[in-house]
Amino acid sequence: MSLGEPGKTAKARVLYTEQERKRRDASVWTLVQGILAPIQFFVFLISLALIIYFLTTGKAQGPAEISVVIKTLTLYAIMITGSIWEKHVFGCYLFARPFFWEDVFSILVLALHTAYLVALFTNSLAPAPLMWLALAAYATYVVNAGQFLWKLRLARLDQASRGTANAGENMSGATRLQVAGPIQ
């Protein structure tokens, strides 16, 4: 049984209603999410490399710290635009039926990234613990990105099972994702 839909199993439930799919496919915010997701992932990879370099060598603390700030700003951008997308497609800014658990986990991702910024700007953590906080935030980001990738896969399978012509073209590879390929 699924939460919020008594009597329906996950298999019987569709990710998007026909109206939601039409709004998703027509929304400029779908494209925005499809562009921001790979950008955020690219920033994440660079930042992760800088953090690991700093933690293993003690060098490049400044670039590592700045990279996490940039990653956090891309996260904020994708969360804001993702919320607008969710409102456009589902009628609510967060916690829409198909993305409820992704949004719940996104809040944790946001909280840890924001905690990093607070710790950085208040100097409340030494450099190494600050970087470990960033890594904890990044671990939650990876999990959340995986959630959104799974939803992308489900959306494509759902579209294919409905016999929609040119399923890949209609989605243009973009749904509410937080990584290349919902969170956000």
Summary of the structure (lengths in Angstrom):
residues: 184
radius of gyration: 18.0
end to end distance: 25.1
largest distance: 56.9
contacts: 583
relative contact order: 0.17
helix: 73%
strand: 1%
